[in-house]
Amino acid sequence: MARIAVMGAGSWGTAVGKVLADAGSEVIMWARRDEVAAGINEEHCNNRYLPEIRLPSTITASTDPAEVLDGAEEVVLAVPSQSLRANLENWVDLLAPGVGVISLAKGIETGTLKRISEVVSEVAGLTDGQIAVLSGPNLAREVAEGQPAATVIACSDEERATRLQDAFSTHYFRPYTNNDVVGCEIGGATKNVIALVCGIASGMGLGDNTAATLITRGLAETTRLGVALGANQVTFAGLAGIGDLVATCTSPLSRNRTFGERLGLGETLEQAQAATHGQVAEGVKSCTSIRALSRRAGVEMPLTEAVHEICHEGGDAVEVAVRLMSRSTKPE
């Protein structure tokens, strides 16, 4: 039985911990809050993030990162992309030599414009083959409930990707391997921004034609950026591309879509944050770094530009939408 550390006990980290335990691993989770760790250890649940989900007894938790990382053969990083560097800097001396890392974070680091695997490599000094990325249409609640889902494990080391595939395989969770780390990370980061746009449109009372248009055009700008950065275009037609994009843009369980809907209803960023229990959607932060990355790469991303204007420049959602639809026509 492998010992796997999951660093982060939010909804997705907890769901992934459950998958790993159901697949046969011993899982120990790092939680920031004492009450979360106590709930996992004593009641086998995480009522703060995944209420009413029963967790396997092979999952334990601690607020002490040294205890969690001691003896871990693989480390799952389940903290938000913008706080990952600071957390990893605190943990790096606790990592065992040769340990593998799996990133769940979906974003581009503000300031450096690095993908999360690049941040991990820089901070922890790991090789590309030691770093894997998990990405796909994986809404935490549905995965935790055992509803059928698939995902992608991307790693440049195909042998390690296959080992991780086995570690994550259950009767309800099906991982596929891929060596396109760049494509999986770009798809995972940009889908949060496009989901905000879809939520804004829904809040404005717009329907399925609009949603389908936004998803399709969002996929186009995601693909343009990914290919410019060296990704395989085929990746965006798969689970880590269109699959993740559709799930995040359409589901009421999607934090980014829900947050965008509040903005579309006319709420401010602060009001939307309060309505989502103080949690800021990842796309609100990532749109700034993705916009900067696209400009540096010379890639046009009008939907990302629109989200940034609405979230950070005081742009009115209706006015921005009208301007988007007024752009000059051209071949698809």
Salt bridges, closest charged atoms under 4 A:
ASP22 OD2 - LYS18 NZ 3.05
GLU26 OE2 - ARG3 NH1 2.91
GLU74 OE1 - ARG160 NH2 2.70
GLU109 OE2 - ARG85 NE 2.78
GLU118 OE2 - ARG115 NH2 3.36
GLU122 OE2 - ARG85 NH1 2.79
GLU122 OE1 - LYS114 NZ 3.44
GLU145 OE2 - ARG141 NE 3.24
GLU159 OE2 - ARG163 NH1 3.67
GLU185 OE1 - ARG115 NH1 2.61
ASP244 OD2 - LYS106 NZ 2.81
ASP244 OD1 - LYS191 NZ 3.54
GLU261 OE1 - ARG257 NH1 3.37
GLU267 OE2 - ARG262 NH2 2.58
GLU300 OE2 - ARG327 NH2 2.42
GLU300 OE1 - LYS330 NZ 3.59
GLU305 OE1 - ARG291 NH1 3.80
GLU305 OE1 - ARG295 NH2 2.97
GLU309 OE1 - ARG323 NH1 2.89
GLU313 OE2 - ARG291 NH1 3.20
GLU313 OE2 - HIS308 ND1 2.92
GLU332 OE2 - ARG217 NH1 3.98
